[in-house]
Amino acid sequence: MVHFLPILVENLGFISRRSIFNQSITMAKKALLILAEGAEEMEAVISVDVMRRGGVSVTIAGLSGKEPVKCSRDVNIVPDMSFEDAIEKGPYDVIVLPGGLKGSENLAASGDVKRVLQQQEASGRLIAAICAAPCALKAHGIAKGKNVTSHPSKKGEVEAGGYKYSEDRVVIDGHLITSRGPGTSFEFALAIVEKLEGKEKADSLIPPMLCKV
């Protein structure tokens, strides 16, 4: 039998090794990735994989429910839970929006996504969007005037929203991270990990993944 001996007395109460272990779990950074039909699957899966490697607790939330989501190249991804259920478990340290033309249009059309993004922005927590997803930020009035990037095909649309456009592969402006497309997904996800867990943690993920960044 394993005995958890008291190792600290504070305010006449005992804190055990088990309770400290449980606290370490609850203190893990939390990410919400909103998955809409037509999302770009590389951007979604790579982001989730890299964040989880970095110790971030990631929830994949299906915008339309718990059923498998058909992505832009007909890959089906099973969400962890519905978006409706996921937002009840917030707040999240970062909300991640993968791109994909249709997926981004679905994100842009959702009033619930708008509400959650507005709350995230107002609280000063991180928002990350890649590929066409910055167009959803534009649709919901998020981060106006910030430095951003997007898929090259969406440059004009994003600029029309009053953003300062960059062609860098990843752009970080305060609590906003944006990136360009499938080929920049690793850099995008590593930037999120660096923001949440620090540069040392992010850098430690690169060699085992054989990334060139």
Biotite code that builds the C-alpha atoms (Angstrom):
import biotite.structure as struc

atoms = struc.array([
    struc.Atom([0.000, 0.000, 0.000], chain_id="A", res_id=1, res_name="MET", atom_name="CA", element="C"),
    struc.Atom([1.229, 3.462, -0.869], chain_id="A", res_id=2, res_name="VAL", atom_name="CA", element="C"),
    struc.Atom([1.040, 5.955, 1.999], chain_id="A", res_id=3, res_name="HIS", atom_name="CA", element="C"),
    struc.Atom([0.806, 9.674, 1.238], chain_id="A", res_id=4, res_name="PHE", atom_name="CA", element="C"),
    struc.Atom([2.444, 11.284, 4.247], chain_id="A", res_id=5, res_name="LEU", atom_name="CA", element="C"),
    struc.Atom([1.741, 14.896, 5.088], chain_id="A", res_id=6, res_name="PRO", atom_name="CA", element="C"),
    struc.Atom([4.604, 17.012, 3.808], chain_id="A", res_id=7, res_name="ILE", atom_name="CA", element="C"),
    struc.Atom([3.383, 20.484, 4.547], chain_id="A", res_id=8, res_name="LEU", atom_name="CA", element="C"),
    struc.Atom([1.306, 22.144, 7.220], chain_id="A", res_id=9, res_name="VAL", atom_name="CA", element="C"),
    struc.Atom([-0.417, 25.376, 6.311], chain_id="A", res_id=10, res_name="GLU", atom_name="CA", element="C"),
    struc.Atom([-3.149, 27.141, 8.269], chain_id="A", res_id=11, res_name="ASN", atom_name="CA", element="C"),
    struc.Atom([-3.389, 24.074, 10.535], chain_id="A", res_id=12, res_name="LEU", atom_name="CA", element="C"),
    struc.Atom([-4.259, 21.885, 7.546], chain_id="A", res_id=13, res_name="GLY", atom_name="CA", element="C"),
    struc.Atom([-2.312, 19.100, 5.893], chain_id="A", res_id=14, res_name="PHE", atom_name="CA", element="C"),
    struc.Atom([-1.392, 18.984, 2.210], chain_id="A", res_id=15, res_name="ILE", atom_name="CA", element="C"),
    struc.Atom([-0.461, 15.520, 0.995], chain_id="A", res_id=16, res_name="SER", atom_name="CA", element="C"),
    struc.Atom([1.629, 14.467, -1.969], chain_id="A", res_id=17, res_name="ARG", atom_name="CA", element="C"),
    struc.Atom([-1.574, 13.250, -3.573], chain_id="A", res_id=18, res_name="ARG", atom_name="CA", element="C"),
    struc.Atom([-3.279, 16.635, -3.225], chain_id="A", res_id=19, res_name="SER", atom_name="CA", element="C"),
    struc.Atom([-0.246, 18.393, -4.675], chain_id="A", res_id=20, res_name="ILE", atom_name="CA", element="C"),
    struc.Atom([-0.273, 15.930, -7.573], chain_id="A", res_id=21, res_name="PHE", atom_name="CA", element="C"),
    struc.Atom([-3.965, 16.649, -8.151], chain_id="A", res_id=22, res_name="ASN", atom_name="CA", element="C"),
    struc.Atom([-3.291, 20.376, -8.050], chain_id="A", res_id=23, res_name="GLN", atom_name="CA", element="C"),
    struc.Atom([-0.596, 19.990, -10.698], chain_id="A", res_id=24, res_name="SER", atom_name="CA", element="C"),
    struc.Atom([-3.148, 18.352, -12.981], chain_id="A", res_id=25, res_name="ILE", atom_name="CA", element="C"),
    struc.Atom([-5.704, 21.110, -12.516], chain_id="A", res_id=26, res_name="THR", atom_name="CA", element="C"),
    struc.Atom([-3.051, 23.736, -13.163], chain_id="A", res_id=27, res_name="MET", atom_name="CA", element="C"),
    struc.Atom([-2.298, 22.428, -16.679], chain_id="A", res_id=28, res_name="ALA", atom_name="CA", element="C"),
    struc.Atom([-2.884, 25.043, -19.353], chain_id="A", res_id=29, res_name="LYS", atom_name="CA", element="C"),
    struc.Atom([-6.144, 24.511, -21.229], chain_id="A", res_id=30, res_name="LYS", atom_name="CA", element="C"),
    struc.Atom([-6.768, 24.875, -24.955], chain_id="A", res_id=31, res_name="ALA", atom_name="CA", element="C"),
    struc.Atom([-10.045, 24.779, -26.863], chain_id="A", res_id=32, res_name="LEU", atom_name="CA", element="C"),
    struc.Atom([-9.837, 23.930, -30.561], chain_id="A", res_id=33, res_name="LEU", atom_name="CA", element="C"),
    struc.Atom([-13.128, 24.644, -32.324], chain_id="A", res_id=34, res_name="ILE", atom_name="CA", element="C"),
    struc.Atom([-13.673, 22.170, -35.160], chain_id="A", res_id=35, res_name="LEU", atom_name="CA", element="C"),
    struc.Atom([-16.210, 23.121, -37.816], chain_id="A", res_id=36, res_name="ALA", atom_name="CA", element="C"),
    struc.Atom([-17.188, 21.136, -40.886], chain_id="A", res_id=37, res_name="GLU", atom_name="CA", element="C"),
    struc.Atom([-14.725, 21.885, -43.676], chain_id="A", res_id=38, res_name="GLY", atom_name="CA", element="C"),
    struc.Atom([-11.819, 22.627, -41.332], chain_id="A", res_id=39, res_name="ALA", atom_name="CA", element="C"),
    struc.Atom([-8.304, 22.033, -42.655], chain_id="A", res_id=40, res_name="GLU", atom_name="CA", element="C"),
    struc.Atom([-7.362, 18.740, -41.042], chain_id="A", res_id=41, res_name="GLU", atom_name="CA", element="C"),
    struc.Atom([-3.581, 19.234, -40.996], chain_id="A", res_id=42, res_name="MET", atom_name="CA", element="C"),
    struc.Atom([-3.968, 22.530, -39.170], chain_id="A", res_id=43, res_name="GLU", atom_name="CA", element="C"),
    struc.Atom([-6.336, 20.955, -36.650], chain_id="A", res_id=44, res_name="ALA", atom_name="CA", element="C"),
    struc.Atom([-4.471, 17.711, -35.952], chain_id="A", res_id=45, res_name="VAL", atom_name="CA", element="C"),
    struc.Atom([-0.939, 19.142, -35.940], chain_id="A", res_id=46, res_name="ILE", atom_name="CA", element="C"),
    struc.Atom([-2.023, 21.901, -33.569], chain_id="A", res_id=47, res_name="SER", atom_name="CA", element="C"),
    struc.Atom([-3.626, 19.404, -31.185], chain_id="A", res_id=48, res_name="VAL", atom_name="CA", element="C"),
    struc.Atom([-0.687, 16.988, -31.353], chain_id="A", res_id=49, res_name="ASP", atom_name="CA", element="C"),
    struc.Atom([1.992, 19.605, -30.701], chain_id="A", res_id=50, res_name="VAL", atom_name="CA", element="C"),
    struc.Atom([0.070, 21.289, -27.895], chain_id="A", res_id=51, res_name="MET", atom_name="CA", element="C"),
    struc.Atom([-0.481, 17.958, -26.152], chain_id="A", res_id=52, res_name="ARG", atom_name="CA", element="C"),
    struc.Atom([3.204, 17.108, -26.523], chain_id="A", res_id=53, res_name="ARG", atom_name="CA", element="C"),
    struc.Atom([3.857, 20.422, -24.797], chain_id="A", res_id=54, res_name="GLY", atom_name="CA", element="C"),
    struc.Atom([1.736, 19.497, -21.790], chain_id="A", res_id=55, res_name="GLY", atom_name="CA", element="C"),
    struc.Atom([-1.325, 21.534, -22.751], chain_id="A", res_id=56, res_name="VAL", atom_name="CA", element="C"),
    struc.Atom([-4.719, 19.985, -22.024], chain_id="A", res_id=57, res_name="SER", atom_name="CA", element="C"),
    struc.Atom([-6.539, 20.248, -25.360], chain_id="A", res_id=58, res_name="VAL", atom_name="CA", element="C"),
    struc.Atom([-10.268, 19.868, -25.952], chain_id="A", res_id=59, res_name="THR", atom_name="CA", element="C"),
    struc.Atom([-11.438, 19.349, -29.531], chain_id="A", res_id=60, res_name="ILE", atom_name="CA", element="C"),
    struc.Atom([-14.942, 20.794, -29.659], chain_id="A", res_id=61, res_name="ALA", atom_name="CA", element="C"),
    struc.Atom([-17.296, 19.987, -32.532], chain_id="A", res_id=62, res_name="GLY", atom_name="CA", element="C"),
    struc.Atom([-19.107, 23.153, -33.520], chain_id="A", res_id=63, res_name="LEU", atom_name="CA", element="C"),
    struc.Atom([-22.179, 21.241, -34.673], chain_id="A", res_id=64, res_name="SER", atom_name="CA", element="C"),
    struc.Atom([-22.128, 18.594, -31.935], chain_id="A", res_id=65, res_name="GLY", atom_name="CA", element="C"),
    struc.Atom([-20.414, 15.377, -30.911], chain_id="A", res_id=66, res_name="LYS", atom_name="CA", element="C"),
    struc.Atom([-20.597, 13.633, -34.271], chain_id="A", res_id=67, res_name="GLU", atom_name="CA", element="C"),
    struc.Atom([-17.501, 13.148, -36.478], chain_id="A", res_id=68, res_name="PRO", atom_name="CA", element="C"),
    struc.Atom([-16.572, 16.299, -38.388], chain_id="A", res_id=69, res_name="VAL", atom_name="CA", element="C"),
    struc.Atom([-15.791, 15.980, -42.095], chain_id="A", res_id=70, res_name="LYS", atom_name="CA", element="C"),
    struc.Atom([-12.784, 18.139, -42.866], chain_id="A", res_id=71, res_name="CYS", atom_name="CA", element="C"),
    struc.Atom([-11.708, 19.792, -46.096], chain_id="A", res_id=72, res_name="SER", atom_name="CA", element="C"),
    struc.Atom([-10.035, 16.673, -47.567], chain_id="A", res_id=73, res_name="ARG", atom_name="CA", element="C"),
    struc.Atom([-12.729, 14.250, -46.396], chain_id="A", res_id=74, res_name="ASP", atom_name="CA", element="C"),
    struc.Atom([-10.869, 13.229, -43.249], chain_id="A", res_id=75, res_name="VAL", atom_name="CA", element="C"),
    struc.Atom([-13.308, 12.653, -40.400], chain_id="A", res_id=76, res_name="ASN", atom_name="CA", element="C"),
    struc.Atom([-12.275, 13.756, -36.910], chain_id="A", res_id=77, res_name="ILE", atom_name="CA", element="C"),
    struc.Atom([-14.209, 12.746, -33.805], chain_id="A", res_id=78, res_name="VAL", atom_name="CA", element="C"),
    struc.Atom([-14.458, 15.684, -31.361], chain_id="A", res_id=79, res_name="PRO", atom_name="CA", element="C"),
    struc.Atom([-13.856, 15.190, -27.660], chain_id="A", res_id=80, res_name="ASP", atom_name="CA", element="C"),
    struc.Atom([-17.212, 16.828, -27.022], chain_id="A", res_id=81, res_name="MET", atom_name="CA", element="C"),
    struc.Atom([-19.650, 19.319, -28.480], chain_id="A", res_id=82, res_name="SER", atom_name="CA", element="C"),
    struc.Atom([-18.816, 23.014, -28.530], chain_id="A", res_id=83, res_name="PHE", atom_name="CA", element="C"),
    struc.Atom([-21.820, 23.623, -26.306], chain_id="A", res_id=84, res_name="GLU", atom_name="CA", element="C"),
    struc.Atom([-20.483, 21.224, -23.672], chain_id="A", res_id=85, res_name="ASP", atom_name="CA", element="C"),
    struc.Atom([-16.905, 22.453, -24.036], chain_id="A", res_id=86, res_name="ALA", atom_name="CA", element="C"),
    struc.Atom([-17.686, 26.084, -23.303], chain_id="A", res_id=87, res_name="ILE", atom_name="CA", element="C"),
    struc.Atom([-19.253, 25.008, -20.006], chain_id="A", res_id=88, res_name="GLU", atom_name="CA", element="C"),
    struc.Atom([-15.822, 23.705, -18.989], chain_id="A", res_id=89, res_name="LYS", atom_name="CA", element="C"),
    struc.Atom([-14.017, 26.986, -19.661], chain_id="A", res_id=90, res_name="GLY", atom_name="CA", element="C"),
    struc.Atom([-12.376, 29.357, -19.424], chain_id="A", res_id=91, res_name="PRO", atom_name="CA", element="C"),
    struc.Atom([-9.487, 28.286, -21.655], chain_id="A", res_id=92, res_name="TYR", atom_name="CA", element="C"),
    struc.Atom([-5.995, 29.730, -21.803], chain_id="A", res_id=93, res_name="ASP", atom_name="CA", element="C"),
    struc.Atom([-6.163, 29.677, -25.597], chain_id="A", res_id=94, res_name="VAL", atom_name="CA", element="C"),
    struc.Atom([-8.880, 29.259, -28.203], chain_id="A", res_id=95, res_name="ILE", atom_name="CA", element="C"),
    struc.Atom([-7.562, 27.825, -31.469], chain_id="A", res_id=96, res_name="VAL", atom_name="CA", element="C"),
    struc.Atom([-9.271, 28.228, -34.836], chain_id="A", res_id=97, res_name="LEU", atom_name="CA", element="C"),
    struc.Atom([-8.014, 25.970, -37.642], chain_id="A", res_id=98, res_name="PRO", atom_name="CA", element="C"),
    struc.Atom([-8.545, 27.192, -41.181], chain_id="A", res_id=99, res_name="GLY", atom_name="CA", element="C"),
    struc.Atom([-10.042, 25.635, -44.262], chain_id="A", res_id=100, res_name="GLY", atom_name="CA", element="C"),
    struc.Atom([-12.307, 27.730, -46.471], chain_id="A", res_id=101, res_name="LEU", atom_name="CA", element="C"),
    struc.Atom([-15.613, 26.148, -45.507], chain_id="A", res_id=102, res_name="LYS", atom_name="CA", element="C"),
    struc.Atom([-14.528, 25.597, -41.928], chain_id="A", res_id=103, res_name="GLY", atom_name="CA", element="C"),
    struc.Atom([-13.657, 29.257, -41.519], chain_id="A", res_id=104, res_name="SER", atom_name="CA", element="C"),
    struc.Atom([-16.961, 30.294, -43.065], chain_id="A", res_id=105, res_name="GLU", atom_name="CA", element="C"),
    struc.Atom([-18.772, 28.132, -40.527], chain_id="A", res_id=106, res_name="ASN", atom_name="CA", element="C"),
    struc.Atom([-16.781, 29.688, -37.681], chain_id="A", res_id=107, res_name="LEU", atom_name="CA", element="C"),
    struc.Atom([-17.587, 33.154, -39.026], chain_id="A", res_id=108, res_name="ALA", atom_name="CA", element="C"),
    struc.Atom([-21.304, 32.375, -39.201], chain_id="A", res_id=109, res_name="ALA", atom_name="CA", element="C"),
    struc.Atom([-21.622, 31.210, -35.591], chain_id="A", res_id=110, res_name="SER", atom_name="CA", element="C"),
    struc.Atom([-22.987, 33.595, -33.012], chain_id="A", res_id=111, res_name="GLY", atom_name="CA", element="C"),
    struc.Atom([-21.789, 31.281, -30.244], chain_id="A", res_id=112, res_name="ASP", atom_name="CA", element="C"),
    struc.Atom([-18.223, 31.427, -31.568], chain_id="A", res_id=113, res_name="VAL", atom_name="CA", element="C"),
    struc.Atom([-18.494, 35.213, -31.654], chain_id="A", res_id=114, res_name="LYS", atom_name="CA", element="C"),
    struc.Atom([-19.609, 35.352, -28.035], chain_id="A", res_id=115, res_name="ARG", atom_name="CA", element="C"),
    struc.Atom([-16.839, 33.044, -26.818], chain_id="A", res_id=116, res_name="VAL", atom_name="CA", element="C"),
    struc.Atom([-14.147, 34.891, -28.779], chain_id="A", res_id=117, res_name="LEU", atom_name="CA", element="C"),
    struc.Atom([-15.344, 38.244, -27.456], chain_id="A", res_id=118, res_name="GLN", atom_name="CA", element="C"),
    struc.Atom([-15.166, 36.904, -23.896], chain_id="A", res_id=119, res_name="GLN", atom_name="CA", element="C"),
    struc.Atom([-11.701, 35.494, -24.553], chain_id="A", res_id=120, res_name="GLN", atom_name="CA", element="C"),
    struc.Atom([-10.470, 38.815, -25.922], chain_id="A", res_id=121, res_name="GLU", atom_name="CA", element="C"),
    struc.Atom([-12.025, 40.838, -23.104], chain_id="A", res_id=122, res_name="ALA", atom_name="CA", element="C"),
    struc.Atom([-10.310, 38.641, -20.518], chain_id="A", res_id=123, res_name="SER", atom_name="CA", element="C"),
    struc.Atom([-6.894, 39.071, -22.139], chain_id="A", res_id=124, res_name="GLY", atom_name="CA", element="C"),
    struc.Atom([-6.506, 35.380, -22.884], chain_id="A", res_id=125, res_name="ARG", atom_name="CA", element="C"),
    struc.Atom([-4.871, 33.975, -26.001], chain_id="A", res_id=126, res_name="LEU", atom_name="CA", element="C"),
    struc.Atom([-6.567, 33.521, -29.392], chain_id="A", res_id=127, res_name="ILE", atom_name="CA", element="C"),
    struc.Atom([-4.857, 31.665, -32.247], chain_id="A", res_id=128, res_name="ALA", atom_name="CA", element="C"),
    struc.Atom([-6.084, 31.442, -35.852], chain_id="A", res_id=129, res_name="ALA", atom_name="CA", element="C"),
    struc.Atom([-4.473, 29.962, -38.953], chain_id="A", res_id=130, res_name="ILE", atom_name="CA", element="C"),
    struc.Atom([-5.019, 29.982, -42.724], chain_id="A", res_id=131, res_name="CYS", atom_name="CA", element="C"),
    struc.Atom([-8.495, 31.360, -43.539], chain_id="A", res_id=132, res_name="ALA", atom_name="CA", element="C"),
    struc.Atom([-9.572, 31.495, -39.886], chain_id="A", res_id=133, res_name="ALA", atom_name="CA", element="C"),
    struc.Atom([-8.462, 35.132, -39.406], chain_id="A", res_id=134, res_name="PRO", atom_name="CA", element="C"),
    struc.Atom([-11.480, 35.914, -41.607], chain_id="A", res_id=135, res_name="CYS", atom_name="CA", element="C"),
    struc.Atom([-13.634, 34.564, -38.779], chain_id="A", res_id=136, res_name="ALA", atom_name="CA", element="C"),
    struc.Atom([-11.883, 36.986, -36.426], chain_id="A", res_id=137, res_name="LEU", atom_name="CA", element="C"),
    struc.Atom([-12.749, 39.765, -38.860], chain_id="A", res_id=138, res_name="LYS", atom_name="CA", element="C"),
    struc.Atom([-16.386, 38.654, -39.032], chain_id="A", res_id=139, res_name="ALA", atom_name="CA", element="C"),
    struc.Atom([-16.670, 38.761, -35.246], chain_id="A", res_id=140, res_name="HIS", atom_name="CA", element="C"),
    struc.Atom([-14.785, 42.036, -34.760], chain_id="A", res_id=141, res_name="GLY", atom_name="CA", element="C"),
    struc.Atom([-11.903, 40.433, -32.869], chain_id="A", res_id=142, res_name="ILE", atom_name="CA", element="C"),
    struc.Atom([-8.467, 42.079, -32.504], chain_id="A", res_id=143, res_name="ALA", atom_name="CA", element="C"),
    struc.Atom([-9.107, 44.963, -34.895], chain_id="A", res_id=144, res_name="LYS", atom_name="CA", element="C"),
    struc.Atom([-5.974, 46.879, -35.810], chain_id="A", res_id=145, res_name="GLY", atom_name="CA", element="C"),
    struc.Atom([-3.637, 44.054, -34.759], chain_id="A", res_id=146, res_name="LYS", atom_name="CA", element="C"),
    struc.Atom([-0.752, 42.682, -36.794], chain_id="A", res_id=147, res_name="ASN", atom_name="CA", element="C"),
    struc.Atom([-1.912, 39.467, -38.464], chain_id="A", res_id=148, res_name="VAL", atom_name="CA", element="C"),
    struc.Atom([-1.260, 37.061, -41.285], chain_id="A", res_id=149, res_name="THR", atom_name="CA", element="C"),
    struc.Atom([-3.428, 34.523, -43.100], chain_id="A", res_id=150, res_name="SER", atom_name="CA", element="C"),
    struc.Atom([-3.474, 32.288, -46.136], chain_id="A", res_id=151, res_name="HIS", atom_name="CA", element="C"),
    struc.Atom([-2.268, 34.441, -49.069], chain_id="A", res_id=152, res_name="PRO", atom_name="CA", element="C"),
    struc.Atom([-5.636, 34.052, -50.809], chain_id="A", res_id=153, res_name="SER", atom_name="CA", element="C"),
    struc.Atom([-7.306, 35.854, -47.893], chain_id="A", res_id=154, res_name="LYS", atom_name="CA", element="C"),
    struc.Atom([-4.934, 38.807, -47.706], chain_id="A", res_id=155, res_name="LYS", atom_name="CA", element="C"),
    struc.Atom([-7.326, 41.324, -49.272], chain_id="A", res_id=156, res_name="GLY", atom_name="CA", element="C"),
    struc.Atom([-10.255, 40.248, -47.144], chain_id="A", res_id=157, res_name="GLU", atom_name="CA", element="C"),
    struc.Atom([-8.222, 40.463, -43.955], chain_id="A", res_id=158, res_name="VAL", atom_name="CA", element="C"),
    struc.Atom([-6.734, 43.852, -44.844], chain_id="A", res_id=159, res_name="GLU", atom_name="CA", element="C"),
    struc.Atom([-10.249, 45.150, -45.503], chain_id="A", res_id=160, res_name="ALA", atom_name="CA", element="C"),
    struc.Atom([-11.048, 44.396, -41.875], chain_id="A", res_id=161, res_name="GLY", atom_name="CA", element="C"),
    struc.Atom([-8.608, 47.021, -40.642], chain_id="A", res_id=162, res_name="GLY", atom_name="CA", element="C"),
    struc.Atom([-5.757, 44.701, -39.693], chain_id="A", res_id=163, res_name="TYR", atom_name="CA", element="C"),
    struc.Atom([-2.050, 45.323, -40.293], chain_id="A", res_id=164, res_name="LYS", atom_name="CA", element="C"),
    struc.Atom([-1.076, 42.546, -42.669], chain_id="A", res_id=165, res_name="TYR", atom_name="CA", element="C"),
    struc.Atom([2.203, 40.648, -42.582], chain_id="A", res_id=166, res_name="SER", atom_name="CA", element="C"),
    struc.Atom([3.511, 37.865, -44.801], chain_id="A", res_id=167, res_name="GLU", atom_name="CA", element="C"),
    struc.Atom([5.533, 36.302, -41.973], chain_id="A", res_id=168, res_name="ASP", atom_name="CA", element="C"),
    struc.Atom([4.798, 32.629, -41.398], chain_id="A", res_id=169, res_name="ARG", atom_name="CA", element="C"),
    struc.Atom([3.658, 33.254, -37.829], chain_id="A", res_id=170, res_name="VAL", atom_name="CA", element="C"),
    struc.Atom([2.650, 36.630, -36.409], chain_id="A", res_id=171, res_name="VAL", atom_name="CA", element="C"),
    struc.Atom([2.294, 37.306, -32.684], chain_id="A", res_id=172, res_name="ILE", atom_name="CA", element="C"),
    struc.Atom([0.714, 40.530, -31.494], chain_id="A", res_id=173, res_name="ASP", atom_name="CA", element="C"),
    struc.Atom([-0.022, 40.539, -27.791], chain_id="A", res_id=174, res_name="GLY", atom_name="CA", element="C"),
    struc.Atom([-2.593, 37.848, -27.074], chain_id="A", res_id=175, res_name="HIS", atom_name="CA", element="C"),
    struc.Atom([-3.142, 37.028, -30.753], chain_id="A", res_id=176, res_name="LEU", atom_name="CA", element="C"),
    struc.Atom([-1.288, 34.425, -32.838], chain_id="A", res_id=177, res_name="ILE", atom_name="CA", element="C"),
    struc.Atom([-1.963, 34.014, -36.562], chain_id="A", res_id=178, res_name="THR", atom_name="CA", element="C"),
    struc.Atom([-0.357, 31.888, -39.239], chain_id="A", res_id=179, res_name="SER", atom_name="CA", element="C"),
    struc.Atom([-0.595, 31.104, -42.944], chain_id="A", res_id=180, res_name="ARG", atom_name="CA", element="C"),
    struc.Atom([-1.610, 27.547, -43.738], chain_id="A", res_id=181, res_name="GLY", atom_name="CA", element="C"),
    struc.Atom([-0.959, 23.792, -43.566], chain_id="A", res_id=182, res_name="PRO", atom_name="CA", element="C"),
    struc.Atom([2.776, 24.184, -44.153], chain_id="A", res_id=183, res_name="GLY", atom_name="CA", element="C"),
    struc.Atom([3.142, 26.540, -41.190], chain_id="A", res_id=184, res_name="THR", atom_name="CA", element="C"),
    struc.Atom([1.112, 24.425, -38.766], chain_id="A", res_id=185, res_name="SER", atom_name="CA", element="C"),
    struc.Atom([4.105, 23.216, -36.752], chain_id="A", res_id=186, res_name="PHE", atom_name="CA", element="C"),
    struc.Atom([5.428, 26.753, -36.293], chain_id="A", res_id=187, res_name="GLU", atom_name="CA", element="C"),
    struc.Atom([1.942, 27.940, -35.367], chain_id="A", res_id=188, res_name="PHE", atom_name="CA", element="C"),
    struc.Atom([1.478, 25.229, -32.748], chain_id="A", res_id=189, res_name="ALA", atom_name="CA", element="C"),
    struc.Atom([4.970, 25.724, -31.331], chain_id="A", res_id=190, res_name="LEU", atom_name="CA", element="C"),
    struc.Atom([4.233, 29.443, -30.952], chain_id="A", res_id=191, res_name="ALA", atom_name="CA", element="C"),
    struc.Atom([1.157, 28.560, -28.902], chain_id="A", res_id=192, res_name="ILE", atom_name="CA", element="C"),
    struc.Atom([3.176, 26.206, -26.696], chain_id="A", res_id=193, res_name="VAL", atom_name="CA", element="C"),
    struc.Atom([5.845, 28.860, -26.215], chain_id="A", res_id=194, res_name="GLU", atom_name="CA", element="C"),
    struc.Atom([3.223, 31.388, -25.121], chain_id="A", res_id=195, res_name="LYS", atom_name="CA", element="C"),
    struc.Atom([1.634, 28.972, -22.664], chain_id="A", res_id=196, res_name="LEU", atom_name="CA", element="C"),
    struc.Atom([4.559, 26.880, -21.434], chain_id="A", res_id=197, res_name="GLU", atom_name="CA", element="C"),
    struc.Atom([7.674, 28.884, -22.297], chain_id="A", res_id=198, res_name="GLY", atom_name="CA", element="C"),
    struc.Atom([10.374, 28.806, -24.947], chain_id="A", res_id=199, res_name="LYS", atom_name="CA", element="C"),
    struc.Atom([12.350, 25.991, -23.324], chain_id="A", res_id=200, res_name="GLU", atom_name="CA", element="C"),
    struc.Atom([9.361, 23.654, -23.488], chain_id="A", res_id=201, res_name="LYS", atom_name="CA", element="C"),
    struc.Atom([8.560, 24.614, -27.092], chain_id="A", res_id=202, res_name="ALA", atom_name="CA", element="C"),
    struc.Atom([12.171, 24.167, -28.192], chain_id="A", res_id=203, res_name="ASP", atom_name="CA", element="C"),
    struc.Atom([12.331, 20.743, -26.535], chain_id="A", res_id=204, res_name="SER", atom_name="CA", element="C"),
    struc.Atom([9.588, 19.479, -28.848], chain_id="A", res_id=205, res_name="LEU", atom_name="CA", element="C"),
    struc.Atom([11.444, 20.248, -32.068], chain_id="A", res_id=206, res_name="ILE", atom_name="CA", element="C"),
    struc.Atom([14.185, 17.540, -32.167], chain_id="A", res_id=207, res_name="PRO", atom_name="CA", element="C"),
    struc.Atom([11.934, 14.503, -31.538], chain_id="A", res_id=208, res_name="PRO", atom_name="CA", element="C"),
    struc.Atom([9.499, 15.695, -34.227], chain_id="A", res_id=209, res_name="MET", atom_name="CA", element="C"),
    struc.Atom([12.399, 16.249, -36.699], chain_id="A", res_id=210, res_name="LEU", atom_name="CA", element="C"),
    struc.Atom([11.032, 19.703, -37.467], chain_id="A", res_id=211, res_name="CYS", atom_name="CA", element="C"),
    struc.Atom([12.904, 22.373, -39.377], chain_id="A", res_id=212, res_name="LYS", atom_name="CA", element="C"),
    struc.Atom([11.716, 25.669, -37.954], chain_id="A", res_id=213, res_name="VAL", atom_name="CA", element="C"),
])
